């Protein structure tokens, strides 16, 4: 069941990337991200308040535990990790084609696997090392496709931000394993999702007031409302809820869930080709196919570890 939930999460995650691209076209990044975090937090704020007041009883499906100081500190750390990934990723997706952003983001399971190797002491088998190798080859081939559009992976600041975003996303996945796993922090999934969205809104409000407002007139970045912006929040919340539910299953595997979620690249890739009419689709499709081969190798290796 958790694999099905991960697949559904991947579908909504793909739509989330599409709506980010549409919302950020000619728009200021920080205000769009702030609105996104505010809307996401509003989805959970009623549950947090009702749970605190006792209207939603402990043990109920929608109950959000209060949590102690240490638990909230762990969630603040998660909010900071995710926001660092989002801020980098939002700037990158605004300036780069979706057909490049998607495949690069799909390398997160490889980063997560290498992180598990370093942090949790996990050992990679032959299949997993094969998956890592193919993913690296795919990344370099994608770099060649990018050069056809004037995007030099080694000298492009938006690519640097995209890679940083993918790296922090992998860090977030590894941290989720600790937060959600009963042998780690063992936190409730609604507690994690509800409070980290709320903390993100608070942090982004501070960023907007301290960074964007004083400088936006000089940079010329203006904010324009678009109905695509709330759709970012809707699709992200659905994707995260399905993701956290999948991780809450005792037999779920973070490596498998992360890899399945990366199939979201198919959704964004198709929209990038059909809706945004991006270039070099055939060349990028070959790169994407290689990336999926790497994910299959990683999945096979993980299931047979």
N, C-alpha and C positions, 0 to 999 in steps of 0.2 A: 504493500500500500504506500509506503514512503517513497518508492520510486515513482509511482503515479503522481504523487503530490509534487515531487521534484520536477517532473515533466510539465505539469500545469504551471509551476512557478517559472519555469523557463519561458513558456509562451508569454506570460504577462511581463516578464523581464525584457523580452524582445520588443513588445509594444511600448514599454517604458522608455527604451532607448530611442525609439522612433519619435515619441512625443517630446523627448528632450531636444532632439534635433530641430523639430518644428518650432518649439517654444523659444529656442535660443537664436533663431535666425534673425539677425539685426536687433538683438535684445541684450540687455545687461545681465551678466551671469549671476552676480551676488543677489540682486532682488528676486530673480526667478528661483534661485535655490532657497531663499528665505521663504517665499510663498509656498514652495513645495514642502518644506519642513513644517511650516505652520499648519497647512492643510492635513498633513500626515498626523501631526500631534492632535488635531481636533477630532480625528477618527477615534482616538483612544482616551482623550481627556474625560469624556462622560463615563467611561468604564472605570477609570481611576477614581473619579469622584464618587460614583455610586458604590464602588467597592469599599472606599474609605468610610462612607456613611453607613455601611451595612445593608444597603438596598440590594446589593449583589452579594449573596452569602458566600463565605469561604467554601471551596469545593465545587462551586458552580462553574460551568464551562467558561463563562465570561468574567470570572472573578480575577482581579489584578491584585496580587499580594502587595502589602506595603513595603516589605523588605527592610533590612537593617541598614545602618550607615555603610558598612563594608560592601553590601550588595549594590547600593546606589553608586558607590565610588567605582565599582567595576563597570557599571552601565555608563557612567560619565566617560570612562576611558574608551569604551566602545563607541560612544558618540563622537569623540575626538578622532578616532581612527577612521570611522566611516566618513565624517565630514572632510577629512584631509583627502580621502579618495574621491569624494564627490566634487569638491572644489576643483581639483586637478582634472577630473574627468569631464566636468561641465565645460571648462575652458577648452579642453581638447576637442570635444564633440562639436563645439560651436565652429571650430576652424578646420576640422578634418572630415573627410568623407565617411559616411556610416560603414561603407564596405571595407574600410581600413580599421575603423574603431572597433567594430564587432570582432573580427578575428584576433586583434591584439588583446582585447578583453577576455577572449576565450582561452588565452594562455594562463589564466589565473590558476586553474587546477594544477598545472605544471609547477607554478611558483609555490602553491600550497603543499604539493607533494614534497618539494625540496625543503620547504619550511618544516614539514613534519619530520623529515630526515634529520634536520639540524636541531630542532627544538625538542621533539618527542623521542628522538633516537630510533625512529622507524627505519627499517632497512628496505631498500628497493630491490625487487627481483628483476630478472632479465627482461620481462615484458614491460615493466615500468620504466626501466632505463631506455628501452626501445622507444617508448612513448615520448620520453623527455627528448631523446635525440631527434625524432621526427618533428616534434614541435619546434625545436631550435631551427631545423632546416626550413620548416614552414615560415617561421618568422623572418628569416633572411630572404626567402623568396618573395614574401609580402613586401619587404623593403625594396626589392627590384621593381615590383609593380608600382609602389609608391613613387619611385623616381620618375616613372613615365608621366606622373602628374605634377612633377616638380617638388615632391615631398622627400627630402633627404632625411632618413631616419636618424642619422648620427648628428645632424646639425639643425634639426627642426625643434623649436621649443615646445610646440604643441605635441609633438611625438614624445618628447621628454616627459611632459605632463601626463600623457596617456599611459606611458609605461609606469610612471610613479603611481597613477591611479590604480592600475592593474595590480601593482605590487602591494599597495595598501589594502586593496580589496582581498588579496590572498591572506594578508595579515589578519584582516577582519574574520575571514573564514576559519583560520586557525584559532582565533580568540573565541569564536562562537562554539567551537568544539569544547573548549574549556568551560564556557559559561553554561552550556546546555547539558553537557554530559553529567550523569549522576556521580561519576567518579571525580568530576571537577567541582565547579561551583554549584552545579545542579539547580540553576535558576529556572523559574517558571517561564514558559515561552511568552505569555502575554505580559508578564512583568518586564521581560527584556525588551520586547517590541514597543510596548506602551511608553515606558520611561525613557528609552533611548531616543525615541522620536520627540518626546517633550524636551529633553535636554538639548537635542540638536536645534530645536526652534529657539531656545534661549541663547545658545552659543551663536547661531547665525544672526540673531537680532543684534548681538554685541558686535559682530563682524561688520554688519551693514552700517551701524552707527559710528564705529571707530575707523573703518577703512573706506567703505564705498561712498558714503555721504560727503565726507570732506574732499574726495578726489574726483567724483564723477563729472563735475563741470569742466575740469581740466582735461580729462580723458575723452569727454564727449559721449560717454556711455549713458544712454537713457533707458528707462524702463517703460515698456508698453505692455498693457494687459492683453493676454490671449487666452482663449478658452482651452487651448492645448495645455496650458500650465497646470490646471487642476487635474487633467488626465494623467499627468506625470505621477501625481500623488496617488490617484486611484489605482493605477497599474502597479506602482511600486508597493503599495500597501498589500494588495492582493498577492503579489509575488513573494513578499517577505512573510506574510502570514502562512502561506503554503510551505515556504522554506523552513520556518521555525517549527511548524507542525511536523514536517518530515523529520527534522532533527530530534524531535521529542520522542520518537519511537526508540525503544531501548536497543533494537538491532540495527538502527540506521548507521550508515558510514559516511562521515563528512567528506571523504575523498570522492565517493560515488555521487553523493548529492551535489557536490561542487561541479563535478564533470557533467552530470546530467543538466544542471542549470545552465551550463555554457552552450547548450544547444539553442539557447535564445538567439545566438548569432545568426541562425537561419532566418529568423523572423526579420531582424534588422537588415540583414544582407538583401533579402528579397525586396523590402521596402526601399532600401537605398538604390537598388537597380531600377525598380518600377516607378517609384514616386519621385525620387530626387534625380533620376536619370544620370547616375554617376558613371564614371568612365572605367575602361579596362576590366569589365566584369568577367570576361572569360579567364583572363590571367589571374584575377583574384579568386575566382571560383576554384581553380586548380590549387591555389594556396590554401583555401578553406577546406578543400577535400583532404589535403595532406594533414591539416590540423585535426580533422575528425578522425583520421587514421590514428593519430597520436592519442586522441582521447579514448578511442576503442582499445588501443594497446594498454593505456593506463587503467581503464576500467577492468579489462580482462586480467591484468596483472594484480589489481587490488582484490578482485573477487577470488583469485586463486592464491593469494598470499598465504 
